[in-house]
Structures are given as structure tokens and as C-alpha cells.
């Protein structure tokens, strides 16, 4: 493929940038042509394919171009950067994450097998020929903030990240507005909960169904909820009124003003 489109890609940038521009086009012929011109495929290309939702390209880069996801921060670089919201697109995100994790695990598994063949000698050093592993520390909060139950389940159950389930993860899920995820985290996984962060994040959505879910799950209000309300944390007036009615430790002036605002809105 040596046409004006390919020339424009290489003329506008070289190396890594040219590869990423080609991947954005979702055109395998263009990508193959860029490769023929001697442009290297690296981690940047892999991430571009992943966050573009091009699962086939991710697989091709891993298997054919032999790109490794060295040092990729799965939460920051892929999950948080994922721009799509539809359920079908979320399935593609899960597919891309699975491919990246499997590719990162393969060199380490091969190194362990080789060490076993040598009687356990030289099996240290992190495996995988000195490669940096895929980083998972930010993956759960990022997935929870998207309200992506399937992805969170994969991280917890398949990758065995139960120990990473924290109040921070729950609060991120509260901000997503996904009741099913909140229920699963608490009832099936025993995820820790704490206030007031979860209440503030859910409250900003203005969705009383989500707030009711937190109430059913026994999420404590937290000592700082009143301060958050007084500091104008973005909580709508009707939400403050609802919280005050349910017994939240919100200053009288905040709850009262919220109730007046709600009443005034109803009259209008």
C-alpha cells in the first residue's frame, strides 16, 4: 500500500506516531504497509489499538508483530482511557484486557517452565527476560468507576484480586451509579464500605435509586458528610434533603435549605 494516505501518515510523523495514526484508521493494509516501511511497533501502538476498541488489532500486534505490553498500567492506560459507554463496547474492553493480561503472563510462565527444567536454577529476576509486568493496582478502581460489572468480576475472580477490594473501589462504583455492581461487591465479595466518599459520589448523580441502594447495604454516613455538604461538594438540594430525612448528619441549614429548594421547585 503505497498511496497518498500511506505517504501522508509517514510524512506527518515517523516511527511510533505513524504507527498509532495507522492503527486509528482501523485499516490492516495500512498498518502492514507502515510495518514494511520499517516503522517499529511498540507499546504505544498496542495501547492505541486497545483504547480504539480494535480487539482484532490488539490480537494481531501481540501475535504477529510480537509486541509485549511491558509496564502497561491497565487501569490508567486502558480502562480509564476507554472512551466508549455502550454495553457492546464494554465487551470489547474486556476482550482487550484479557488479551493484554494473557500476553503479559506468557513470558513469565515460559521463564518458570524453563527454570523448572533446569532444576529451579535461575528462575528469579521477575521472569519474562526482565520485562516489566502489566500493572494492576489501578485496574479495579478504574473498572468500578465505569460501573462495569463484567470487567470487575474478571479482575476479582479470574485474576484473583480480592485483596484489592477496598472502600475506594466501592466509592468508585457508587459514583458510577451501577446498583448491580454495588450489590455484588458487598453481598458476594464482602467489599469494605465507608462514608462519606461513597455518599458524596453517589449524591452527585442525583439518583435516589442509587442512594437507596447504599442505604440498604448499610453504608455508614461517615463523620465528614456534613462538612462535605457544607463545603458545596456538588450535592443537589433534593439529595441533601433526602439524606437529612434519612438521618444523615447534615447541618440543619444545609438540609433545611435543600428542603426549601425542593419545595420551591415543586411549586414552580
C-alpha positions in Angstrom: 0.0 0.0 0.0 2.0 3.0 -1.3 -0.6 5.7 -1.9 -1.3 9.2 -0.7 -2.9 8.0 2.5 0.2 6.0 3.5 2.5 8.7 2.4 0.6 11.2 4.5 0.9 9.0 7.5 4.7 8.8 7.2 5.1 12.4 6.1 3.2 13.7 9.1 5.3 11.8 11.6 7.7 8.9 11.9 8.1 5.8 13.9 5.7 5.4 16.9 3.4 8.3 15.9 3.0 7.0 12.4 2.1 3.5 13.6 -0.5 5.0 16.0 -2.1 7.1 13.2 -2.3 4.0 11.1 -4.0 2.0 13.8 -6.6 4.7 14.4 -7.7 4.2 10.8 -8.6 0.6 11.6 -7.0 -0.5 8.3 -4.9 -3.6 8.4 -3.5 -2.9 4.9 -2.2 0.5 6.0 -0.7 -1.0 9.2 1.0 -3.7 7.2 2.4 -1.1 4.8 3.7 1.1 7.7 5.4 -2.0 9.0 7.0 -2.7 5.7 8.5 0.8 5.7 10.5 -0.1 8.8 8.4 1.6 11.4 8.6 -0.1 14.8 5.6 -1.3 16.7 5.8 -0.7 20.4 3.6 -0.4 23.5 2.1 2.8 22.2 0.7 1.0 19.2 -0.8 -1.7 21.4 -2.5 0.8 23.7 -3.8 2.8 20.7 -5.4 -0.4 19.4 -6.8 -1.3 22.8 -8.5 2.1 23.6 -9.7 2.3 20.0 -11.7 -0.8 20.6 -9.9 -2.7 17.9 -9.6 -6.1 19.5 -8.5 -7.8 16.3 -5.7 -5.3 16.0 -4.6 -5.9 19.6 -4.5 -9.6 18.9 -2.5 -9.1 15.7 0.0 -6.9 17.4 0.5 -9.4 20.2 0.7 -12.5 18.0 2.1 -11.3 14.7 4.1 -8.2 15.5 5.2 -9.7 18.8 4.6 -6.5 20.8 4.6 -7.1 24.5 2.5 -5.0 27.0 5.6 -4.2 29.1 4.8 -2.0 32.1 1.3 -1.2 30.9 -0.8 0.3 33.7 -4.1 -1.5 33.0 -6.2 0.9 34.9 -4.7 4.2 33.8 -3.6 3.3 30.2 -6.5 1.2 29.1 -9.6 1.1 31.3 -9.7 4.8 32.4 -8.8 5.8 28.8 -11.6 3.8 27.3 -13.9 6.3 25.6 -17.0 4.2 24.9 -20.0 3.8 27.1 -22.3 1.2 25.3 -22.6 -2.3 26.7 -21.3 -3.8 23.4 -18.2 -1.6 23.6 -17.7 -2.7 27.2 -17.4 -6.3 26.0 -14.7 -5.2 23.6 -12.9 -3.6 26.5 -13.0 -6.9 28.5 -11.7 -8.8 25.5 -8.8 -6.3 25.1 -7.9 -6.5 28.8 -7.9 -10.3 28.6 -5.6 -10.4 25.7 -3.1 -7.9 27.4 -3.1 -9.9 30.6 -2.6 -13.2 28.9 0.3 -11.8 26.8 2.0 -10.4 29.8 1.7 -13.6 31.7 3.1 -15.8 28.9 6.8 -14.8 29.2 6.7 -15.3 32.9 5.1 -18.7 32.6 7.7 -19.7 30.0 10.6 -18.5 32.3 9.2 -20.5 35.2 8.9 -23.6 33.0 12.5 -23.1 31.8 13.6 -22.7 35.4 11.8 -25.9 36.3 13.6 -27.8 33.5 16.9 -26.5 34.9 16.0 -27.8 38.3 14.9 -24.4 39.7 18.2 -22.6 38.8 18.0 -19.1 37.5 14.2 -18.8 38.0 14.2 -15.5 39.7 14.5 -12.0 38.3 10.8 -11.5 37.8 10.5 -13.8 34.8 10.0 -12.9 31.2 13.5 -11.9 30.4 13.5 -8.7 32.6 10.2 -7.4 31.2 8.0 -5.2 33.4 4.7 -6.9 34.3 1.3 -5.4 33.5 0.4 -3.2 36.4 -3.0 -4.0 38.0 -3.0 -1.7 41.1 -5.3 0.9 39.5 -7.4 -1.6 37.5 -10.2 -2.2 40.0 -10.9 1.5 40.8 -10.9 2.3 37.1 -13.3 -0.6 36.2 -15.6 0.2 39.2 -15.8 3.9 38.2 -17.1 2.7 34.8 -19.8 0.6 36.5 -18.5 -2.4 34.5 -19.6 -5.4 36.5 -18.3 -7.9 33.9 -14.8 -6.4 34.0 -14.7 -6.1 37.8 -15.7 -9.7 38.1 -13.0 -10.7 35.7 -10.4 -8.8 37.7 -11.6 -10.2 41.1 -12.4 -13.8 40.1 -10.1 -14.6 37.2 -7.1 -12.5 38.3 -7.8 -13.1 42.0 -7.6 -9.5 43.0 -9.9 -10.0 46.0 -7.3 -8.4 48.3 -7.5 -5.2 46.2 -11.2 -4.7 47.0 -11.2 -1.6 49.2 -13.6 1.1 50.3 -12.0 3.2 47.5 -13.2 0.6 44.9 -16.7 0.7 46.4 -16.8 4.5 46.4 -15.8 4.5 42.7 -18.6 2.1 42.0 -21.0 4.3 43.9 -20.1 7.2 41.5 -20.8 5.0 38.5 -24.5 4.6 39.5 -24.5 0.8 38.9 -26.6 -0.8 41.6 -25.9 -4.3 40.4 -22.1 -3.7 40.9 -22.7 -2.2 44.3 -24.8 -5.2 45.4 -22.3 -7.7 44.0 -19.3 -6.0 45.7 -20.9 -6.1 49.2 -23.2 -9.1 49.2 -21.0 -11.5 47.2 -17.5 -10.2 47.8 -17.7 -8.6 51.2 -16.1 -5.4 49.9 -15.4 -2.8 52.6 -17.6 0.3 52.6 -17.1 3.6 54.3 -18.6 7.1 54.2 -18.8 9.8 53.3 -17.0 9.4 50.0 -19.5 6.8 48.6 -22.4 9.0 49.6 -20.9 12.1 48.0 -20.0 10.4 44.8 -23.5 8.8 44.5 -25.2 12.0 45.6 -23.6 14.0 42.8 -25.5 11.8 40.4 -28.8 12.9 41.9 -30.2 9.3 41.6 -32.2 8.3 44.6 -32.3 4.7 43.5 -28.5 4.5 43.9 -28.7 6.3 47.2 -31.4 3.9 48.4 -29.0 1.1 47.4 -26.3 2.5 49.6 -28.8 2.7 52.5 -29.9 -0.9 52.0 -26.3 -2.0 52.0 -25.7 -0.3 55.4 -23.1 2.2 54.1 -22.3 4.5 57.1 -22.8 8.2 56.5 -19.3 9.0 57.8 -18.2 11.8 60.0 -17.2 14.1 57.1 -20.5 14.1 55.3 -21.8 17.2 57.0 -18.5 19.0 56.1 -18.8 17.8 52.5 -22.3 19.1 52.3 -21.4 22.5 53.8 -18.4 22.8 51.5 -20.7 22.5 48.5 -19.4 19.2 47.2 -21.7 19.3 44.2 -24.7 17.6 46.0 -28.0 18.7 44.6 -30.5 20.2 47.0 -33.1 17.4 46.7 -30.3 14.9 47.5 -29.3 16.8 50.7 -33.0 16.9 51.7 -33.3 13.2 51.2 -30.2 12.5 53.2 -31.3 14.7 56.0 -34.7 12.9 56.1 -32.9 9.6 56.3 -30.9 10.7 59.3 -27.6 11.9 57.7 -25.5 14.1 59.9 -26.0 17.1 57.7 -26.1 20.6 59.3 -29.6 21.9 59.8 -29.0 24.9 57.5 -27.9 22.6 54.6 -30.8 20.2 55.0 -33.4 22.9 55.6 -32.2 25.0 52.6 -32.3 21.9 50.5 -35.8 21.1 51.6 -36.9 24.7 50.8 -35.2 24.5 47.4 -37.1 21.2 46.7 -40.4 22.6 47.8 -39.8 25.8 45.7 -39.1 23.7 42.7 -42.2 21.7 43.2 -44.4 24.8 43.4 -42.8 26.2 40.2 
